[in-house]
């Protein structure tokens, strides 16, 4: 099958992880993928981002997290200069013009069987081209941006944004959403349930697996022989890492061998370092700073307990699947979208959201029970494969949906 993949992101963070992983999975199944992205056009207006010195992938909740991050900080930018929100939204709408022209030229030259688009605010060129050439159109939605940006980013044309968003989801051959919690949002807004395909994020099982060795990472940070609790990802204030420090403080004060490993960089790090100093636990907390993406599996493997302190209510955090894939005991907030992936006491330990004492209790229980950690870790890794939480399986399900729309079966390895 010939696939045209369109996105309007910079592909620099968790968005880039998702895009590259899914494209690689399509190709691994034998399909041809042609990518149309902003670099194919002229540089498009964007949102201010963190320092380019960071090397760990920012583990957001999809594109919405990237746009929300910027909106909460410096606001939209164009060529490095701040612009008002209304102008950013106008330029996002205007992007459809050159995008339509480029997509049309590309499809006329390549004749794709499927157009796959990663949803961006006000972006509808892919749907128009798919209708024009009568090809299936798969829309991937990682966040209901009209809601998210209204709450966090000063969205000006909210009604227009939601109307376009809902129209796209209703009109696509299938709309891929990353959780049932997100699906319910769109169903309540009138999108037919049959249009929605729930595909949580996943992992590359050849990279994130229980065989990854974390001993060298432990040695690097002086953690050999310690009980290591940790967080891995791009660190924003709403990720709840401050709550993790609060939860771990009594254990770190208690003279035990426990240590806290915070892997990654981000705007919340300076405040977290000050918090660690105020709590008197600086010598028992390691802040790694930026880490190469290739080293993330080993850093996860260095943990005895991997923590997802908080999560957006409809998101599918990539780090959760990476923790499970490497075979770590996981502790996460008890939210519906998390319960879609793990089961409390079987594949993870859950705690009431934002209840840091409850988080502390779960951590103590696991640190004092190696057998429980091992059971959770084994069950979690098994769940990744049992439920197909891999990019390869996600790609297969997308192809199946497209084949159903095309009314034909394309064997793997045939494009």
C-alpha positions as CSV (number, residue, x, y, z in Angstrom):
1,X,0.0,0.0,0.0
2,X,1.2,3.5,-0.8
3,X,0.7,5.9,2.1
4,X,1.0,9.6,2.1
5,X,1.7,10.8,5.7
6,X,1.0,14.5,6.4
7,X,1.8,16.4,9.6
8,X,2.3,20.0,10.6
9,X,4.7,19.7,13.5
10,X,8.4,20.3,14.0
11,X,8.8,16.6,14.9
12,X,11.3,17.6,17.6
13,X,9.7,16.0,20.7
14,X,7.3,13.2,21.7
15,X,5.5,14.1,18.4
16,X,8.7,13.2,16.6
17,X,9.0,9.9,18.4
18,X,5.4,9.0,17.4
19,X,5.8,10.1,13.8
20,X,9.1,8.3,13.2
21,X,8.0,5.1,15.0
22,X,4.7,4.8,13.1
23,X,6.3,5.6,9.7
24,X,9.0,3.0,10.4
25,X,6.3,0.5,11.4
26,X,4.4,1.1,8.1
27,X,7.6,0.5,6.2
28,X,8.5,-2.6,8.2
29,X,5.2,-4.0,7.1
30,X,6.2,-3.5,3.5
31,X,4.3,-0.4,2.7
32,X,5.6,2.7,1.0
33,X,5.4,6.0,3.0
34,X,5.8,9.4,1.5
35,X,6.0,12.2,4.1
36,X,4.7,15.7,3.6
37,X,5.7,18.0,6.4
38,X,6.5,21.7,7.1
39,X,10.0,21.2,5.9
40,X,8.5,20.4,2.5
41,X,7.1,23.9,2.5
42,X,8.6,27.1,3.8
43,X,9.1,27.4,7.6
44,X,5.7,27.6,9.2
45,X,4.7,29.7,12.3
46,X,5.3,27.8,15.5
47,X,5.2,28.1,19.2
48,X,8.1,28.9,21.4
49,X,9.9,25.8,22.7
50,X,12.4,24.9,25.3
51,X,16.1,25.2,24.7
52,X,17.5,23.3,21.8
53,X,20.2,21.9,24.1
54,X,17.8,19.3,25.4
55,X,18.3,15.8,24.0
56,X,15.8,13.7,25.8
57,X,12.5,13.5,23.8
58,X,9.9,15.6,25.5
59,X,7.3,13.1,26.5
60,X,4.1,15.1,26.1
61,X,0.7,13.9,25.3
62,X,1.0,14.5,21.6
63,X,0.8,17.7,19.6
64,X,-1.6,19.2,22.1
65,X,1.1,19.0,24.8
66,X,3.6,20.8,22.5
67,X,1.2,23.6,21.7
68,X,0.0,23.8,25.3
69,X,3.6,24.0,26.6
70,X,4.4,27.0,24.5
71,X,1.1,28.7,25.2
72,X,1.7,28.4,28.9
73,X,5.2,29.9,28.5
74,X,6.1,32.3,25.8
75,X,3.2,32.1,23.5
76,X,3.2,31.8,19.7
77,X,6.2,32.9,17.6
78,X,7.1,33.6,14.0
79,X,10.7,33.6,12.9
80,X,11.7,33.8,16.6
81,X,9.5,36.8,17.4
82,X,6.4,36.8,19.5
83,X,3.1,37.2,17.7
84,X,-0.5,37.5,19.1
85,X,-2.6,34.4,19.4
86,X,-5.1,35.6,16.8
87,X,-2.3,35.9,14.2
88,X,-1.0,32.5,15.0
89,X,-4.5,31.1,14.4
90,X,-4.9,33.0,11.2
91,X,-1.5,31.7,9.9
92,X,-2.5,28.2,10.9
93,X,-5.6,28.5,8.8
94,X,-3.6,30.0,5.9
95,X,-1.3,27.0,6.0
96,X,-4.0,25.0,4.4
97,X,-3.4,26.9,1.1
98,X,0.2,25.8,0.4
99,X,-0.4,22.5,2.1
100,X,-3.3,21.7,-0.3
101,X,-1.2,22.6,-3.3
102,X,1.7,20.5,-2.2
103,X,-0.5,17.5,-1.2
104,X,-2.3,17.6,-4.4
105,X,0.9,17.7,-6.4
106,X,2.3,14.8,-4.4
107,X,-0.8,12.6,-4.7
108,X,-1.0,13.2,-8.5
109,X,2.6,12.1,-8.8
110,X,2.6,9.2,-6.3
111,X,-1.1,8.0,-6.5
112,X,-1.3,6.9,-2.8
113,X,-3.8,4.4,-1.6
114,X,-4.2,6.2,1.7
115,X,-3.7,9.7,3.2
116,X,-2.8,9.6,6.9
117,X,-2.7,12.9,8.8
118,X,-1.6,13.8,12.3
119,X,-4.1,16.4,13.4
120,X,-3.1,20.0,14.0
121,X,-5.2,23.0,14.9
122,X,-7.2,24.4,11.9
123,X,-5.5,21.9,9.5
124,X,-7.9,20.4,7.0
125,X,-6.0,20.3,3.7
126,X,-5.5,16.5,3.9
127,X,-9.2,15.8,4.1
128,X,-9.9,18.0,1.1
129,X,-7.3,16.3,-1.1
130,X,-8.5,12.9,0.0
131,X,-12.0,13.7,-1.0
132,X,-10.9,15.1,-4.3
133,X,-9.0,12.0,-5.3
134,X,-11.4,9.6,-3.5
135,X,-9.0,7.9,-1.2
136,X,-9.3,6.9,2.5
137,X,-8.4,9.5,5.0
138,X,-7.1,8.4,8.4
139,X,-6.9,11.2,11.0
140,X,-4.8,10.8,14.1
141,X,-5.8,12.9,17.0
142,X,-3.6,13.0,20.1
143,X,-5.5,15.8,21.9
144,X,-8.8,17.7,21.5
145,X,-6.9,20.9,20.8
146,X,-9.9,23.2,20.8
147,X,-10.4,22.2,24.5
148,X,-6.8,22.0,25.5
149,X,-5.7,25.3,24.0
150,X,-8.7,27.1,25.3
151,X,-7.7,26.0,28.8
152,X,-4.0,26.6,28.4
153,X,-3.2,28.7,25.4
154,X,-5.6,31.6,25.0
155,X,-7.4,30.2,22.0
156,X,-9.2,33.1,20.3
157,X,-11.3,31.4,17.6
158,X,-12.5,28.6,19.9
159,X,-15.9,28.0,18.1
160,X,-14.2,27.8,14.7
161,X,-11.5,25.5,16.1
162,X,-14.0,23.1,17.6
163,X,-16.3,23.1,14.5
164,X,-13.3,22.2,12.3
165,X,-12.1,19.7,14.8
166,X,-15.5,17.9,15.0
167,X,-16.0,18.2,11.2
168,X,-12.7,16.5,10.6
169,X,-13.4,13.7,13.1
170,X,-16.8,13.1,11.6
171,X,-15.6,13.2,8.0
172,X,-12.4,11.1,8.2
173,X,-12.6,7.5,7.1
174,X,-11.4,6.7,10.6
175,X,-10.3,9.0,13.4
176,X,-7.6,7.5,15.5
177,X,-7.7,8.6,19.1
178,X,-5.3,7.5,21.9
179,X,-7.7,6.6,24.6
180,X,-11.3,5.7,25.3
181,X,-11.4,8.8,27.5
182,X,-10.7,10.9,24.5
183,X,-13.2,9.0,22.4
184,X,-15.9,9.8,24.9
185,X,-15.1,13.5,24.5
186,X,-15.7,13.4,20.7
187,X,-18.8,11.1,21.0
188,X,-20.4,13.6,23.4
189,X,-19.7,16.3,20.7
190,X,-21.6,14.3,18.1
191,X,-18.8,12.3,16.3
192,X,-20.2,8.8,15.4
193,X,-18.6,6.1,17.6
194,X,-18.1,4.0,14.5
195,X,-15.7,6.6,13.1
196,X,-13.4,6.4,16.0
197,X,-10.5,3.9,16.3
198,X,-8.9,3.8,19.7
199,X,-5.1,3.1,19.5
200,X,-3.1,3.9,22.6
201,X,0.5,4.8,22.1
202,X,3.1,2.0,22.1
203,X,6.8,1.1,22.1
204,X,9.4,-0.3,19.8
205,X,9.7,-3.8,21.3
206,X,13.2,-4.2,19.9
207,X,14.4,-1.2,21.9
208,X,12.3,-1.2,25.1
209,X,12.3,-4.7,26.4
210,X,13.2,-6.5,29.7
211,X,16.6,-7.5,28.5
212,X,17.9,-3.9,28.7
213,X,20.7,-3.6,31.2
214,X,20.7,-0.5,33.6
215,X,23.8,-1.4,35.6
216,X,26.1,1.0,33.7
217,X,23.7,3.8,34.3
218,X,23.5,3.0,38.0
219,X,27.3,3.0,38.2
220,X,27.5,6.4,36.3
221,X,25.4,8.1,38.9
222,X,26.7,6.3,42.0
223,X,23.5,4.3,42.5
224,X,24.9,0.7,42.6
225,X,23.3,-1.2,45.4
226,X,20.6,1.5,45.9
227,X,16.9,1.2,45.7
228,X,16.1,3.6,42.8
229,X,12.8,5.3,42.2
230,X,12.6,7.5,39.2
231,X,10.9,9.6,36.5
232,X,12.0,9.7,32.8
233,X,10.8,12.4,30.5
234,X,10.6,16.1,29.6
235,X,9.7,17.8,32.8
236,X,6.9,20.4,32.9
237,X,5.2,21.8,36.1
238,X,2.0,19.8,35.4
239,X,3.8,16.4,35.2
240,X,3.6,16.2,39.0
241,X,7.3,15.5,39.6
242,X,7.2,18.0,42.6
243,X,4.7,15.6,44.1
244,X,7.1,12.7,43.6
245,X,9.8,14.6,45.5
246,X,7.3,15.3,48.3
247,X,6.3,11.6,48.4
248,X,9.9,10.4,48.5
249,X,11.3,12.8,51.0
250,X,10.5,10.8,54.2
251,X,12.0,7.7,52.7
252,X,15.1,9.6,51.6
253,X,15.5,11.1,55.1
254,X,15.1,7.7,56.8
255,X,18.7,6.6,56.2
256,X,17.6,3.9,53.8
257,X,19.4,3.0,50.5
258,X,16.6,4.7,48.5
259,X,17.5,7.3,45.9
260,X,15.5,9.3,43.4
261,X,16.6,9.5,39.8
262,X,15.1,12.3,37.7
263,X,16.0,11.7,34.1
264,X,15.6,14.6,31.6
265,X,15.4,18.3,31.4
266,X,12.7,20.9,31.2
267,X,11.5,24.2,32.6
268,X,10.4,22.7,35.9
269,X,13.9,21.4,36.8
270,X,15.2,24.6,38.5
271,X,12.1,24.7,40.8
272,X,12.5,21.0,41.5
273,X,16.1,21.4,42.5
274,X,15.2,24.2,44.9
275,X,12.4,22.0,46.3
276,X,14.9,19.2,46.9
277,X,17.2,21.6,48.7
278,X,14.3,22.9,50.8
279,X,13.4,19.3,51.7
280,X,17.0,18.5,52.6
281,X,17.2,15.6,50.1
282,X,19.6,17.1,47.6
283,X,22.3,14.4,48.2
284,X,19.9,11.6,47.6
285,X,18.3,13.0,44.4
286,X,20.0,12.8,41.0
287,X,19.0,15.2,38.2
288,X,20.7,13.9,35.1
289,X,19.9,16.8,32.8
290,X,19.6,16.2,29.1
291,X,20.0,12.6,28.0
292,X,20.4,11.1,24.5
293,X,17.2,9.4,23.3
294,X,19.3,6.2,22.6
295,X,20.1,6.0,26.3
296,X,16.5,6.2,27.6
297,X,15.9,2.5,27.7
298,X,19.0,1.9,29.9
299,X,18.0,4.8,32.2
300,X,14.6,3.2,32.7
301,X,16.2,-0.2,33.3
302,X,18.3,1.5,36.1
303,X,15.0,2.0,38.1
304,X,13.5,-0.3,40.6
305,X,10.2,1.6,40.5
306,X,9.2,3.9,37.6
307,X,6.7,6.6,38.3
308,X,4.2,8.5,36.2
309,X,3.2,11.1,38.8
310,X,0.4,12.7,36.8
311,X,-1.2,12.7,33.4
312,X,-3.8,14.6,31.3
313,X,-7.2,12.9,31.7
314,X,-7.4,11.8,28.1
315,X,-3.7,11.3,27.2
316,X,-1.7,8.1,26.4
317,X,1.7,8.9,27.8
318,X,4.5,7.3,25.9
319,X,6.6,7.0,29.0
320,X,4.1,4.6,30.6
321,X,4.5,2.1,27.7
322,X,8.3,2.5,27.8
323,X,8.3,1.8,31.5
324,X,6.2,-1.3,31.0
325,X,8.2,-2.5,28.0
326,X,11.5,-2.4,29.8
327,X,9.9,-4.4,32.6
328,X,9.9,-2.0,35.5
329,X,7.4,-1.9,38.4
330,X,5.2,1.1,37.6
331,X,3.3,3.5,39.9
332,X,0.8,5.8,38.3
333,X,-2.3,7.9,39.1
334,X,-5.7,6.1,39.2
335,X,-7.3,7.8,36.2
336,X,-9.6,6.2,33.6
337,X,-7.1,6.6,30.8
338,X,-4.4,4.9,32.9
339,X,-6.8,2.1,33.8
340,X,-7.3,1.4,30.1
341,X,-3.7,0.3,30.0
342,X,-2.8,-1.2,33.4
343,X,-4.6,-3.0,36.2
344,X,-4.0,-2.0,39.8
345,X,-2.1,-4.7,41.7
346,X,-1.5,-6.7,38.5
347,X,0.5,-4.6,36.1
348,X,1.0,-1.5,38.1
349,X,0.2,0.2,41.4
350,X,-2.2,3.1,41.2
351,X,-2.8,5.9,43.7
352,X,-5.5,8.6,43.9
353,X,-4.5,11.5,41.6
354,X,-2.5,14.3,43.4
355,X,-2.6,12.4,46.7
356,X,1.2,12.4,47.4
357,X,0.9,10.6,50.7
358,X,-0.9,7.7,48.9
359,X,2.0,7.8,46.3
360,X,4.5,7.6,49.2
361,X,2.6,4.6,50.6
362,X,2.7,2.7,47.3
363,X,6.4,3.4,46.8
364,X,7.3,2.2,50.3
365,X,5.3,-1.0,49.8
366,X,7.1,-1.8,46.6
367,X,10.6,-0.8,47.9
368,X,10.1,-3.2,50.8
369,X,8.8,-6.1,48.6
370,X,11.2,-7.1,45.9
371,X,8.9,-10.0,44.9
372,X,6.0,-7.7,44.3
373,X,8.2,-5.5,42.1
374,X,9.3,-8.5,40.1
375,X,5.7,-9.7,39.6
376,X,4.5,-6.2,38.5
377,X,7.4,-5.9,36.2
378,X,6.9,-9.2,34.5
379,X,3.1,-8.7,34.2
380,X,3.6,-5.3,32.7
381,X,6.1,-6.4,30.1
382,X,3.8,-9.3,29.2
383,X,0.8,-6.9,28.8
384,X,2.7,-4.8,26.2
385,X,2.8,-7.9,23.9
386,X,-0.5,-9.4,25.0
387,X,-2.5,-6.2,24.1
388,X,-0.3,-5.2,21.1
389,X,1.0,-1.9,22.6
390,X,3.6,-1.6,19.9
391,X,4.0,0.7,17.0
392,X,4.0,-2.2,14.6
393,X,0.6,-3.5,15.9
394,X,-0.8,0.1,15.7
395,X,0.4,0.3,12.0
396,X,-1.3,-3.0,11.3
397,X,-4.6,-1.8,12.7
398,X,-4.5,1.4,10.7
399,X,-3.9,-0.6,7.5
400,X,-6.8,-2.9,8.3
401,X,-9.1,0.1,8.7
402,X,-7.9,1.5,5.4
403,X,-8.3,-1.8,3.6
404,X,-11.9,-2.0,4.9
405,X,-12.5,1.4,3.4
406,X,-10.8,0.4,0.1
407,X,-12.7,-2.9,0.0
408,X,-9.5,-4.8,-0.7
409,X,-6.8,-6.7,1.2
410,X,-3.2,-5.7,0.8
411,X,-0.8,-8.4,2.0
412,X,2.1,-7.4,4.2
413,X,5.2,-6.8,2.0
414,X,3.1,-5.7,-1.0
415,X,3.0,-1.9,-1.7
